[in-house]
């Protein structure tokens, strides 16, 4: 964790409504009060509403309603998953392949605000709107059945959207439909050799704007990854 992430962790884990003093943050991180203020400003730029009061300190009033790399990483802090975040990419799945060629090993995720050449099944193009969740996750498994993993993930996404976000979607193979319109597609690519673990690359695109959940992009992105990595029977 870098110092900005450490400050965020301290603010988010403080008892509800309580302030975290600048002195405490300064001493804990071994930095000046000015440096603490600069880290707080970084968090504000990512959408955190942070209240500051003299002699009390700082507290988070509201979490971001837009994508925030810091908040996303915080939500994944209990999972062993490295995160690579980008403003714009050609394709998150293609970027996964680039990182793997550079020696980055599973498990890791790639997320982008925009992509110009999103990929779907059977070589089709995935076109996304502003505010869409564009995410790829690479992990390893002894299982080699991509089709089953693909449909299982689509089903899991439909289930938690209904349960936790009151959004009813209909699963159709690797896609989700909302009011007869496609709002989610899942792509799965595999790499591996006989007798070795298979590398699964899941590409997930969810048009959150169509279901009114663009403000929950961090929570939904983290939930998708958690559904895969925390379920021992998933892969």
PyMOL commands that set and color helices and strands:
alter all, ss='L'
color gray80, all
select helices_A, chain A and resi 3-12+22-29+33-45+69-75+92-101+121-123+146-165+208-211+214-229
alter helices_A, ss='H'
color red, helices_A
select strands_A, chain A and resi 49-53+57-62+82-89+108-115+118-119+125-126+133-141+170-172+175-178+181-191+198-206
alter strands_A, ss='S'
color yellow, strands_A
deselect
rebuild
show_as cartoon
